[in-house]
Amino acid sequence: MEKKPGNVILIGAGIMSATLGMLLKELDPGISISIFERLDLAASESSDAWNNAGTGHSAFCEMNYTPEKEDGSIAISKAVKVAESFEISRQFWTYLIDRKILPHPEDFIRGIPHMCFVSGEENVNYLRKRYAAMVPNALFEGMQFSEDKDQIMSWIPLMMEGRSSHEAVAATKMDAGTDVNFGTLTRSLFNQLQQMPGVTMHFHHEVKTMKRISSGKWKLTVKDLSDNKKRTVETDFIFIGAGGGSLPLLLKSGIPEGKSFGGFPVSGQWLRCTNKDLIARHHAKVYGKASVGTPPMSVPHLDTRVINGEQALLFGPYAGFSTRFLKNGSLWDLFGSLRWSNLKPMIMAGLANIPLTRYLVSQVTQSDTERLDALKAFLPSAKAEDWELEIAGQRVQVIKKDEEHGGILEFGTEVVSAADGSLAALLGASPGASTAVSIMLNVLEVCFASQLKQDHWQDKLKIMIPTYGLDLAANPDLCRETRSRTAKALLLEE
Ligand SMILES: Cc1cc2nc3c(=O)[nH]c(=O)nc-3n(C[C@H](O)[C@H](O)[C@H](O)COP(=O)(O)OP(=O)(O)OC[C@H]3O[C@@H](n4cnc5c(N)ncnc54)[C@H](O)[C@@H]3O)c2cc1C
């Protein structure tokens, strides 16, 4: 019989650790959990509201999830997966609200239409085909498509004003879209976790090393950053949810499964609108199409946000390059992650991604005027004085070994776990926080496999996430019923 982890260490106080901690505590109230966070506040890195775009990724507007195939048809399988994952998150949050574990839903989630906007005949044709491929699926029911300029003007007036009348344009609109403040959500989850018996949170504590000891447990060295004293702690199970800091810790764990991974940091910037009239006149998350040869994280979007009850507007992201793995990290992070075991994958992935490097260099060297030009493609009448530059969160894209190419760069997320399930690490950043619940369920399936088979875990999971294990795309009625139930609970209905 598999040994039951009696105590768990979560490294990092972002949305991933918060979600895993809450899932574990709900499934097994007796489990003890210690959380170590190097900063003095939860969700201060990628999960903070201004460090990410707050899009509840449901694939309604992200055209990078629906590529055009060689035969001209549109592949929607990735979009279906992302949309289903977000429905899982919505169900878990609904469960936590029903039990008063999470506060008022408007504190962290709002209904905001998700839109695609394209210009030029080729892109208009693509969007028309995308809409036709998606709308029959219950997950994308309700999506509207228009090539009519008056109709689009009524949806997004700011984006249509000042645009040439000769330009072919098209848009889709999905009213079921959301804006999520993952910072507030994360802090609310930790506030509740901290009050549960057996949970301890240690801010200002940085995990430095970890090694397996003869008892089969893990021994971690943790530094208290307020007095620089180090101490050791032991545990049965470690989750490395350290965001950009996960890769160095995974490498330090020495598990063979993690040895060949590398990371490529990409920083981000937004333009944040300071003009209250403009902010009030836009009410949608509008995603464009990434230019050919640019990475998925470069997809431009003009985004309505609601942060601490206030409506805001941001445009971006503008990518950049920094050798830091965390916004609050060190310039040595990238060099410190180099090992003999990951050098070849890193070099091969680098050589295969020269266009990405070129793109990042062009982004880093961008002038204010060039940034404004990119915004003008979205908002033709944009003026520089209405916008200010903000630094977004840091992403570390996953580089992994590949038999054919030596090494490949990936833009998704990857859970890497030890063969005995005693350690799991989350690498990568996309689709990210929106899919935290599905990703953490995946950690449970791999690392808590025997407990998950037991009736009481299965019964509890069905209460928390009634569609767990079911295929929503193949069950249109269940999909509609689930979305409508969670929309009511999360106050997303108009
Ligand atoms: C520019 C940008 C835009 C994004 N937009 C979206 C979006 O619109 N929608 C979406 O769903 N997702 C989005 N994401 C992705 C999303 O933000 C992340 O996937 C998610 O926040 C990651 O959460 P996390 O808990 O893994 O990491 P984080 O929130 O980064 O938390 C990791 C924590 O670990 C701590 N830590 C690091 N090292 C150590 C150590 N050694 N010891 C102790 N603590 C440590 C850090 O201080 C940090 O608090 C975006 C990300 C970026 C960068």
Ligand as a Chemical Component Dictionary entry (heavy atoms), coordinates in Angstrom:
data_LIG
# 
_chem_comp.id                   LIG 
_chem_comp.type                 NON-POLYMER 
_chem_comp.pdbx_formal_charge   0 
_chem_comp.three_letter_code    LIG 
# 
loop_
_chem_comp_atom.comp_id 
_chem_comp_atom.atom_id 
_chem_comp_atom.alt_atom_id 
_chem_comp_atom.type_symbol 
_chem_comp_atom.charge 
_chem_comp_atom.model_Cartn_x 
_chem_comp_atom.model_Cartn_y 
_chem_comp_atom.model_Cartn_z 
_chem_comp_atom.pdbx_ordinal 
LIG C1  C1  C 0 2.427  38.909 -18.401 1  
LIG C2  C2  C 0 1.587  37.760 -17.943 2  
LIG C3  C3  C 0 0.240  37.698 -18.294 3  
LIG C4  C4  C 0 -0.542 36.623 -17.872 4  
LIG N1  N1  N 0 -1.874 36.619 -18.164 5  
LIG C5  C5  C 0 -2.666 35.627 -17.694 6  
LIG C6  C6  C 0 -4.058 35.668 -17.902 7  
LIG O1  O1  O 0 -4.580 36.608 -18.491 8  
LIG N2  N2  N 0 -4.810 34.648 -17.426 9  
LIG C7  C7  C 0 -4.254 33.593 -16.757 10 
LIG O2  O2  O 0 -4.994 32.700 -16.378 11 
LIG N3  N3  N 0 -2.919 33.528 -16.537 12 
LIG C8  C8  C 0 -2.119 34.519 -16.973 13 
LIG N4  N4  N 0 -0.778 34.499 -16.732 14 
LIG C9  C9  C 0 -0.190 33.319 -16.077 15 
LIG C10 C10 C 0 -0.412 33.334 -14.569 16 
LIG O3  O3  O 0 -0.140 34.611 -14.044 17 
LIG C11 C11 C 0 0.478  32.289 -13.910 18 
LIG O4  O4  O 0 0.293  31.051 -14.556 19 
LIG C12 C12 C 0 0.183  32.081 -12.439 20 
LIG O5  O5  O 0 0.027  33.301 -11.758 21 
LIG C13 C13 C 0 1.304  31.270 -11.830 22 
LIG O6  O6  O 0 1.027  31.069 -10.478 23 
LIG P1  P1  P 0 2.091  30.362 -9.547  24 
LIG O7  O7  O 0 1.435  30.135 -8.256  25 
LIG O8  O8  O 0 2.666  29.177 -10.250 26 
LIG O9  O9  O 0 3.314  31.395 -9.478  27 
LIG P2  P2  P 0 3.470  32.844 -8.796  28 
LIG O10 O10 O 0 2.203  33.579 -8.669  29 
LIG O11 O11 O 0 4.585  33.508 -9.524  30 
LIG O12 O12 O 0 3.929  32.480 -7.321  31 
LIG C14 C14 C 0 5.170  31.871 -7.060  32 
LIG C15 C15 C 0 5.599  32.299 -5.668  33 
LIG O13 O13 O 0 6.742  31.549 -5.285  34 
LIG C16 C16 C 0 7.623  32.393 -4.543  35 
LIG N5  N5  N 0 8.964  31.792 -4.576  36 
LIG C17 C17 C 0 9.793  31.690 -5.622  37 
LIG N6  N6  N 0 10.927 31.044 -5.263  38 
LIG C18 C18 C 0 10.798 30.734 -3.948  39 
LIG C19 C19 C 0 11.630 30.073 -2.990  40 
LIG N7  N7  N 0 12.839 29.569 -3.328  41 
LIG N8  N8  N 0 11.186 29.934 -1.710  42 
LIG C20 C20 C 0 9.956  30.437 -1.338  43 
LIG N9  N9  N 0 9.148  31.086 -2.202  44 
LIG C21 C21 C 0 9.554  31.214 -3.499  45 
LIG C22 C22 C 0 7.504  33.726 -5.284  46 
LIG O14 O14 O 0 7.918  34.801 -4.462  47 
LIG C23 C23 C 0 6.001  33.766 -5.616  48 
LIG O15 O15 O 0 5.257  34.415 -4.612  49 
LIG C24 C24 C 0 0.033  35.568 -17.115 50 
LIG C25 C25 C 0 1.386  35.639 -16.740 51 
LIG C26 C26 C 0 2.148  36.724 -17.130 52 
LIG C27 C27 C 0 3.573  36.811 -16.684 53 
# 
loop_
_chem_comp_bond.comp_id 
_chem_comp_bond.atom_id_1 
_chem_comp_bond.atom_id_2 
_chem_comp_bond.value_order 
_chem_comp_bond.pdbx_ordinal 
LIG C1  C2  SING 1  
LIG C2  C3  SING 2  
LIG C2  C26 DOUB 3  
LIG C3  C4  DOUB 4  
LIG C4  N1  SING 5  
LIG C4  C24 SING 6  
LIG N1  C5  DOUB 7  
LIG C5  C6  SING 8  
LIG C5  C8  SING 9  
LIG C6  O1  DOUB 10 
LIG C6  N2  SING 11 
LIG N2  C7  SING 12 
LIG C7  O2  DOUB 13 
LIG C7  N3  SING 14 
LIG N3  C8  DOUB 15 
LIG C8  N4  SING 16 
LIG N4  C9  SING 17 
LIG N4  C24 SING 18 
LIG C9  C10 SING 19 
LIG C10 O3  SING 20 
LIG C10 C11 SING 21 
LIG C11 O4  SING 22 
LIG C11 C12 SING 23 
LIG C12 O5  SING 24 
LIG C12 C13 SING 25 
LIG C13 O6  SING 26 
LIG O6  P1  SING 27 
LIG P1  O7  DOUB 28 
LIG P1  O8  SING 29 
LIG P1  O9  SING 30 
LIG O9  P2  SING 31 
LIG P2  O10 DOUB 32 
LIG P2  O11 SING 33 
LIG P2  O12 SING 34 
LIG O12 C14 SING 35 
LIG C14 C15 SING 36 
LIG C15 O13 SING 37 
LIG C15 C23 SING 38 
LIG O13 C16 SING 39 
LIG C16 N5  SING 40 
LIG C16 C22 SING 41 
LIG N5  C17 SING 42 
LIG N5  C21 SING 43 
LIG C17 N6  DOUB 44 
LIG N6  C18 SING 45 
LIG C18 C19 SING 46 
LIG C18 C21 DOUB 47 
LIG C19 N7  SING 48 
LIG C19 N8  DOUB 49 
LIG N8  C20 SING 50 
LIG C20 N9  DOUB 51 
LIG N9  C21 SING 52 
LIG C22 O14 SING 53 
LIG C22 C23 SING 54 
LIG C23 O15 SING 55 
LIG C24 C25 DOUB 56 
LIG C25 C26 SING 57 
LIG C26 C27 SING 58 
# 
